[in-house]
């Protein structure tokens, strides 16, 4: 029934599936599926509601075995049955020309009712989408309840006074793709120079091991590097002006100004590395030098760090 229905009515559809992958109890259920089918008129939505068992199976792999009428929207039904891996429950309802579905697996009737009520409120009172809803939320991984380390950051956006361009959080990664950091944050630099400013959070023991490697010694561990110590709230920062790869370790030093600036910020529980090179080639000087590759800009960053 669905194939000819969709072929004739051609509704717009929006699907989302949320899976709880962290440890602990999920707030609703381990899998939540939500969908909305928007038809040209109410007749199309009514036809879809008549096929609600097929809609539940198609949308959320919910094989309906029990049904119960609900007071929601124009017409609604609580359905229970088999899910993809566990018993599941959900609600299929119609609001005007919209057919909506919410399903939870393992089944939880109260959770399904609560989520459907929230969705119905959005149908009745639609709001302008937030920036987070328009795209992936870069903070999502930082909400991992198993993340025990404090995360020092610049907020979602950072717009310092003066001539420095603003920064916007582009990526947050727990674990980080690099050589052992616990959290990696990438900030996109606004303005004419496409670049990033990075913050990497390390546990002190892992940081000590990393600093003994060749990669971990780039730029700062050279007689040609200059160090400035800056006190920060709860710790201290060591800011280094040096040279990119090839990393000079002997005199004479290059006859040009330093081309790389990075910082190590030491707190009681963690170390935060600012603009750390992730590879040997990454440390080479860039002719389009970032406005955040200066001593003043790096000092601005380390003084602005706060715990999320």
C-alpha positions as CSV (number, residue, x, y, z in Angstrom):
1,X,0.0,0.0,0.0
2,X,2.8,2.4,0.8
3,X,4.5,2.2,-2.7
4,X,1.4,3.5,-4.6
5,X,0.6,6.0,-1.8
6,X,4.1,7.6,-1.9
7,X,4.1,7.4,-5.7
8,X,0.8,9.3,-6.0
9,X,1.2,11.7,-3.0
10,X,5.0,12.3,-3.2
11,X,5.3,13.6,0.4
12,X,8.3,15.5,1.8
13,X,9.8,13.5,4.6
14,X,12.3,14.0,7.4
15,X,13.9,11.1,9.3
16,X,16.2,11.0,12.3
17,X,17.5,8.1,14.4
18,X,19.3,8.7,17.7
19,X,21.3,5.9,19.3
20,X,22.7,6.0,22.8
21,X,26.2,4.6,22.6
22,X,27.7,5.7,25.9
23,X,27.6,3.9,29.2
24,X,24.8,4.3,31.7
25,X,21.0,4.6,31.3
26,X,19.7,6.6,28.3
27,X,17.2,9.3,29.0
28,X,14.5,7.7,26.8
29,X,15.6,4.5,25.2
30,X,18.7,3.3,23.4
31,X,17.3,3.9,20.0
32,X,14.8,6.7,19.2
33,X,13.4,7.1,15.7
34,X,11.4,10.2,14.6
35,X,9.9,11.0,11.2
36,X,7.5,13.4,9.7
37,X,5.8,13.0,6.3
38,X,4.4,16.3,4.9
39,X,1.6,15.9,2.3
40,X,0.1,18.4,-0.1
41,X,-3.2,18.2,1.8
42,X,-5.0,16.5,4.6
43,X,-6.4,13.8,2.4
44,X,-2.9,12.5,1.7
45,X,-2.1,12.5,5.4
46,X,-5.3,10.6,6.1
47,X,-4.5,8.0,3.5
48,X,-1.1,7.5,5.2
49,X,-2.7,7.3,8.6
50,X,-4.9,4.5,7.4
51,X,-1.6,2.6,6.6
52,X,0.0,3.4,9.9
53,X,1.0,-0.2,10.6
54,X,3.0,-0.2,7.4
55,X,4.3,3.3,8.1
56,X,5.6,2.1,11.6
57,X,7.3,-0.9,10.0
58,X,8.8,1.2,7.1
59,X,9.9,4.1,9.4
60,X,11.2,2.3,12.5
61,X,11.2,-1.5,11.8
62,X,8.4,-1.7,14.3
63,X,6.1,-4.7,13.6
64,X,2.8,-3.7,15.2
65,X,1.0,-6.3,17.4
66,X,-1.0,-4.1,19.7
67,X,-2.7,-0.7,19.2
68,X,-4.3,1.8,21.5
69,X,-6.1,5.0,20.5
70,X,-4.5,8.3,21.9
71,X,-5.7,11.9,22.2
72,X,-3.0,13.6,20.2
73,X,-3.3,15.8,17.2
74,X,-6.2,15.1,14.8
75,X,-5.9,11.3,15.3
76,X,-3.3,9.1,16.9
77,X,-2.4,5.6,18.0
78,X,0.1,4.0,20.4
79,X,1.5,0.9,18.8
80,X,3.6,-1.9,20.4
81,X,5.4,-4.8,18.8
82,X,8.7,-6.2,17.6
83,X,11.6,-3.9,16.8
84,X,14.8,-4.5,15.0
85,X,16.5,-6.1,18.0
86,X,14.1,-5.7,20.9
87,X,10.4,-5.1,21.7
88,X,9.5,-1.5,20.6
89,X,6.7,1.0,21.1
90,X,5.8,4.1,19.3
91,X,3.1,6.6,18.3
92,X,1.8,7.3,14.8
93,X,-0.4,10.4,14.6
94,X,-1.7,13.0,12.1
95,X,-1.7,16.8,12.5
96,X,-3.4,18.3,9.5
97,X,-1.4,17.4,6.4
98,X,1.5,15.9,8.5
99,X,1.9,12.3,9.5
100,X,4.3,11.9,12.4
101,X,6.0,8.9,13.9
102,X,8.0,8.4,17.1
103,X,9.4,5.0,18.1
104,X,11.6,3.8,20.9
105,X,13.5,0.5,21.2
106,X,13.6,-1.1,23.7
107,X,9.9,-0.2,24.1
108,X,8.9,2.4,26.6
109,X,5.3,3.6,26.3
110,X,5.8,6.6,28.6
111,X,8.9,7.7,26.7
112,X,7.1,7.4,23.4
113,X,4.2,9.6,24.7
114,X,6.6,12.2,26.1
115,X,8.6,12.4,22.8
116,X,5.4,12.6,20.7
117,X,4.1,15.4,22.9
118,X,7.3,17.3,22.3
119,X,7.1,16.7,18.6
120,X,3.4,17.8,18.5
121,X,4.3,21.0,20.3
122,X,6.8,21.7,17.5
123,X,4.2,21.0,14.8
124,X,1.7,23.4,16.5
125,X,4.3,26.0,17.2
126,X,7.2,25.7,14.7
127,X,10.3,27.7,15.5
128,X,13.2,28.9,13.4
129,X,15.9,26.3,13.3
130,X,19.0,27.0,15.5
131,X,22.5,26.8,14.0
132,X,22.9,23.4,15.8
133,X,19.8,22.0,14.1
134,X,21.0,23.3,10.7
135,X,24.2,21.2,10.9
136,X,26.1,18.8,13.1
137,X,26.6,20.1,16.6
138,X,30.4,20.3,17.1
139,X,30.0,20.1,20.9
140,X,28.2,16.7,20.8
141,X,31.2,14.5,21.7
142,X,31.9,16.7,24.7
143,X,28.6,15.7,26.2
144,X,29.9,12.1,26.6
145,X,29.1,11.4,30.3
146,X,32.2,9.2,30.6
147,X,34.5,12.1,29.8
148,X,36.0,12.8,33.2
149,X,38.7,15.3,32.3
150,X,38.1,19.1,32.5
151,X,37.9,20.6,29.0
152,X,39.5,24.0,28.7
153,X,38.2,25.8,25.7
154,X,37.3,29.2,24.2
155,X,33.5,28.6,24.0
156,X,31.6,28.0,20.8
157,X,32.8,31.3,19.5
158,X,35.6,33.6,20.5
159,X,35.8,37.2,19.4
160,X,38.8,38.9,21.1
161,X,39.1,42.6,21.2
162,X,41.4,44.3,18.7
163,X,42.4,43.2,15.2
164,X,42.3,39.4,15.7
165,X,39.5,37.7,13.7
166,X,36.9,35.7,15.5
167,X,37.1,31.9,16.1
168,X,34.3,29.4,15.8
169,X,34.3,25.9,17.1
170,X,34.4,23.6,14.1
171,X,35.2,20.2,15.5
172,X,35.4,18.5,18.9
173,X,36.8,15.0,19.2
174,X,37.1,12.9,22.4
175,X,40.2,10.8,22.1
176,X,41.4,12.8,19.1
177,X,42.8,11.4,15.9
178,X,46.3,12.3,16.9
179,X,49.1,10.7,18.9
180,X,47.5,10.4,22.3
181,X,45.6,13.5,23.3
182,X,42.3,13.0,25.2
183,X,40.3,15.8,23.6
184,X,40.9,17.8,20.4
185,X,39.2,21.1,19.6
186,X,39.5,22.8,16.2
187,X,38.5,26.4,15.8
188,X,37.9,28.0,12.4
189,X,39.6,31.3,11.9
190,X,37.4,34.0,10.3
191,X,38.7,36.6,7.9
192,X,40.8,36.3,4.7
193,X,43.2,33.5,5.8
194,X,41.6,30.0,5.9
195,X,43.1,28.4,8.9
196,X,42.4,26.8,12.3
197,X,43.5,27.3,15.8
198,X,43.7,24.0,17.8
199,X,43.5,23.0,21.5
200,X,44.6,19.5,22.5
201,X,44.0,18.3,26.1
202,X,46.4,15.7,27.5
203,X,46.6,13.8,30.7
204,X,49.9,14.7,32.3
205,X,51.5,11.2,32.0
206,X,50.6,10.9,28.3
207,X,51.9,14.4,27.7
208,X,55.3,13.5,29.3
209,X,55.6,10.5,27.0
210,X,54.6,12.5,23.9
211,X,57.2,15.1,24.7
212,X,60.0,12.5,24.5
213,X,59.1,11.7,20.9
214,X,60.5,13.5,17.9
215,X,57.0,14.7,16.9
216,X,56.4,15.9,20.5
217,X,59.6,18.0,20.4
218,X,58.9,19.9,17.2
219,X,59.4,23.7,17.3
220,X,59.7,24.3,21.0
221,X,62.6,21.9,21.9
222,X,65.3,23.9,20.0
223,X,68.0,26.4,21.1
224,X,66.5,28.6,18.4
225,X,63.1,28.8,20.2
226,X,62.2,31.6,22.6
227,X,60.0,30.9,25.6
228,X,57.7,33.2,27.5
229,X,56.0,32.1,30.7
230,X,52.5,33.5,31.2
231,X,50.5,33.0,34.4
232,X,46.9,31.9,33.8
233,X,44.0,31.1,36.1
234,X,44.7,27.8,37.7
235,X,48.1,27.2,36.1
236,X,50.8,28.5,33.8
237,X,51.4,28.8,30.1
238,X,54.7,28.4,28.3
239,X,54.6,30.1,24.9
240,X,57.3,29.3,22.3
241,X,58.3,31.2,19.2
242,X,60.3,28.9,16.9
243,X,60.7,27.6,13.5
244,X,58.9,25.0,11.5
245,X,60.3,21.9,9.9
246,X,63.1,21.2,9.3
247,X,63.4,21.9,13.0
248,X,66.9,23.4,13.6
249,X,68.5,22.0,16.7
250,X,72.0,23.6,16.4
251,X,73.3,27.1,15.8
252,X,73.4,29.2,13.8
253,X,69.7,29.8,13.9
254,X,67.8,30.9,10.8
255,X,68.3,34.5,9.8
256,X,64.6,35.3,9.8
257,X,61.9,35.9,12.3
258,X,60.3,32.9,14.0
259,X,57.5,31.4,11.8
260,X,55.8,29.1,14.4
261,X,54.2,29.9,17.7
262,X,52.7,27.4,20.1
263,X,51.9,27.0,23.8
264,X,51.8,24.4,26.5
265,X,49.3,25.3,29.3
266,X,49.8,23.4,32.6
267,X,46.9,22.8,35.0
268,X,46.6,20.5,37.9
269,X,44.8,17.8,36.0
270,X,45.6,18.3,32.4
271,X,47.9,19.9,29.9
272,X,46.5,21.9,27.0
273,X,48.6,22.3,23.8
274,X,47.8,25.3,21.6
275,X,48.5,25.0,17.9
276,X,50.5,21.8,18.3
277,X,51.9,20.3,15.0
278,X,50.3,17.0,14.2
279,X,52.9,15.8,11.8
280,X,56.4,16.8,10.6
281,X,55.0,18.3,7.4
282,X,52.4,20.1,9.4
283,X,55.2,22.1,11.1
284,X,56.5,23.7,7.9
285,X,55.9,27.4,7.7
286,X,52.9,28.5,5.7
287,X,53.3,31.5,3.4
288,X,49.7,32.5,4.3
289,X,50.6,32.9,8.0
290,X,47.6,32.7,10.2
291,X,46.9,35.8,12.4
292,X,46.9,33.4,15.3
293,X,50.5,32.4,14.7
294,X,51.9,35.3,16.7
295,X,53.1,35.7,20.3
296,X,50.4,38.3,21.1
297,X,47.6,36.1,19.6
298,X,48.7,33.0,21.4
299,X,48.9,34.9,24.7
300,X,45.4,36.1,24.1
301,X,44.2,32.5,23.6
302,X,45.9,31.1,26.8
303,X,44.6,33.9,28.9
304,X,41.0,33.3,27.6
305,X,40.8,29.6,28.3
306,X,38.1,28.5,30.7
307,X,36.6,25.2,31.8
308,X,33.6,24.1,29.8
